[in-house]
Amino acid sequence: MFLHDKHLQFEAKPVNPDPLMAKRVQELIGGQYGEMSVAMQYLFQGWGVREGNEKYKDLLLDIGTEELGHIEMLATMVSRLLEGTSLEDQQSAMKDPATAAVMGGMNPQHAIVAGLNARPVDSVGNPWQGSYIISSGNLLADFRANLNAESQGRVQATRIYEMTDDPGLKDMLAVLIARDSYHQNLWMQAIQELEEKEGSRIVPTTFDRSQQREDIAFSLYNHSNTEESKEGSWIDGKTPAGDGTFNYVEKPPFEGEIPSIPPSPESVHNTLPEDKL
């Protein structure tokens, strides 16, 4: 069950309308790493947590619900950035070259489809997709995906912050950037806790390692004509997971034969071999 309070958690009020900035802010709503993605990702992860891990379930639902509030803030910001930018106003304003340059960057669907409101899309109008979210049932794998999502989201929010001079928009973005900072720290802490609890950094920790090829589990293969990658810290020494020692292989192995696939049945209408043409 969700309860809604009509107050915004933080203010979302620009000083001036700006339809081009409204288009950019859409990335933080419906982009791959936007608030719709992290909200749904955390909620689905939380809803899927099984008995015995209640604290993780509660944590995920807390943060997922917070992200719903961020969507609300951003949607409100987009609507306010679009104030006074109806199609009729655009046609009149386009007579001024400077204004035309700004208005010409507006997403016309904000006016045509959404009536000067936000949409569940990214900054170029691609609809948000449920395939963006990751919810595997393995909390360590999922928390690492969450850390990535918050890292990417913060990068994008800081870029938009530096694209605007509007104090009101900057104030709201400063909130989102700060919360993304916290969420990165949160997932790093949760990852560390799970790694210590499960005694391994390799996901899944429950798989029998004797069933994998240990002889190739720690090698970097040189798949290029250069050796720059050989200069990294991943060439020798103990692995971060503590399960082996890194090594560098000058040439990748060729254990398999050159593949040969027999002709397909004529009924599937693939190209026939030359001797049957």
N, C-alpha and C positions, 0 to 999 in steps of 0.2 A: 504494500500500500504506500502511496506517496501523498504527502500533504503539501499544498502550495500556499506560500505567502506572497501577497501581491507586491511587497517591497523587493527592490533589487538588493542583492547582497552588497554590491558596490555601485556607485553612480556610473551612468553611461550617457553622458550628455556632451556633445561637441559644442564648440563655440560657434562654428559656422557650418552650414550645409556644404557637402562636398560629394557629389555623385561618383566621382572617380575613386575617392577613398572608400566609399561604400562598396564598390566593386572589389577593391583589394581586401577589405575586411572580411568579405565572404569566404576567403581562403581559410580564415580562422574558425569559420562555422562548419562548412561542408567539405573542406579539403581532406585529403587522405589522413593528415595529422591534425585535423581540426577538432573542435570541441565535441561535435557529434560523434566522431570516431572514438575518442577516449571515453566519453560518457557511456556509449553502448558497449565498448570493450570492457570497462570495469564492471558494469552492471551484469553483463552476461557471464563474466568470470565469477562474479560474486554469487549469482543465482545457481551456478554450477558447483560451488564448493560443497563437498560432502561432510558428513558428521566427523567430528574430531578436529576440524580446522575452523572452528567458529570465529576465532579472532581475525583470521584472514578474510572470511566472508564479510564480517562487519566492516573491516577496513575497506574492502573493495566497494561495498555499497555506500559507505560514507563518501568516498572520493568520487564515485560515479554520480551520486546525487549532487555533489558540489559542481561537477562538470555540467549538469543540466542547468544549473544556475548561471554558469558562464555562457551557455548558448543563449539564455534569456537576455543577458547583458549585451551580448554582441548583436542579437537580433534587434534589440531596442536601439543600439547605436546606429545600425544600418538604416533603420526607419528615420531616425533623426538626421542622419547625414543626407537623406533623400528629400527632406522637407523643401518645398518650393521648387521641385524639379519635375513638374508634370510635363507631358509631351508638348502641351501648348507653350509652357514656359521655355522649354528647350528650343522650340522653333524660333521664338522671339530672341532668346539669348544668343543663338548661333550666329546672329548678325554681327556680333562683336568677335573678332578673331581670337582674342585671348580666352574669352569664355567658351568659344566653340572648341578650343583645344581641350578644355577640361570636360565639357559636356559630351564631346565626341568619344570620350573614354568610358562613358557610362554604360552599364549593362542595360540594354533596352528592356529586358524582361523584368527588371525592377519596376518599371512603369506599366508594361503591357500585361504581364502575367500576375505580378504580386501587388499591384496597386501601391507602389512606393514603399514596399516592405522587404524584409529579408527573405531569402529562399534557401532551401536545403541543398545548396550547390557550392562549388568552389569559385575561385575568382574569375574563371573563364566560362562558367556556366555548366560545367560537368556535374551531373547529379551525384549526390552522396551515395555511396555504395556500402551495403552491409559486408561485402567481401573485404573491406578495409580492416575490420576488427579481427583480433586474434583471441581466441578463447579455447585452449587446448585441453583443459582439465589438469594440466601439470603446472602447479603454481610457480615453480622456479622458472620454467620456460616462459610462462605468461608474464611474470614480474620483469623479466629481462625485456620482453616486448614492450611492456609499459614504460620502462626506462627509456627505450628508444623513442617511443611516441612522445614522451614529455620533452626529450632532447630536441627532436625535430620541431615540435610545436613552439618551444621557446625560441629556437632559431628564427622561425617565421614571424613570431610576434615582435621580436627585436628588430627585424628588418622593416616591418611596417611602422614600428615606433619611429624609426629614423627617416621614414618617408614623409612624415607629417609634421606640421608646425602647430597643429591645433592643440591647445593645452588640455581641453576636455577629453579628446581622444587619447592623448598621451597619458592622462591620469588613469583612464580605464586600462590601457595597455600595460601600464606600470603594475597594476594589480595582477593581471594575467601572467606577466613575466615573473613576478614574485611567487605566485602560486606554482608556476611551472618549476621554479627553483626548488621550492619545498617538495614538490612531487618527485623530482629527480632524487633528492636526498632520501625521501621516503622509500622509493623502490630500491635504491642502493642498500638501505638498511635492511629492508625485508629480504632482499636477495642474500645478503650476508648471513642473516639469521637462518634462512633455509639451508644455505650451503653448510653452515656449522651443524645444524640439526640433522641433516641427511648425510653428512660426512663426505660430500663430494660436490664438485662444481660441474660435473658432466651430467647432462640431462639425457635420458632419465637415469636417476641414480639407482633405480631398482632393476636395471638390466644386468644380466650376468656377463661381466666383461670377458670371461673366457670364451664367449661365443663370437667375439669379434677378432679380426686380424690384428693382434697386438704388434706384429712386426712392422706394420705400416701406419700405426696409430699416432706417430709423433714426428712424421717426416714432412718437410717442405720439398716438393718437387720443382725443379727449375723447368718451367714450361715456356721459357722465352729464350731469346738469344743474348740476353744481358743478365747481369748478376746483382743488380741493385738491391733486390730483396734479400740477398745474402747478408746485407749489412745490419739487418734488424736483430732485435733481442730474442727473436723466436727461432734462432738458428741452433743454439746450444743451451745447455743448462736445464734445470728442472722445470717442468711445466707448472703453470699456476695452479692446476688441479692437484699437483703432487702425485700424479699417476704414472709419470715416466720422464724421459729426457728428450728434448728436442734434438733433431738432426737435420742436415741439409743433404739432398740427393742431387747431384749434378745433372743427371739425366733421368727422366721418369721411366718407370718400368714398362715393359711391353710383354706382359704375361699371356695376353690373349692372342688368338689367331686373327688374321684378317677375316672379317665376317663375310659370309656368303649366304644369301637368303634365296631359297628356291623360288621358281616362278609361281605366281598366284594362279588360282583357277580362272579359266576364261570367263566364268560367270560374273566375276567382279569387275571385268573390263579394264584391268590395268594394261599398261603397254606390254605387248608380247615380246619374248626374246627374239633376237634377229633370226635365229634358225627356224622360227615358227611363223615369220611374216611372209 
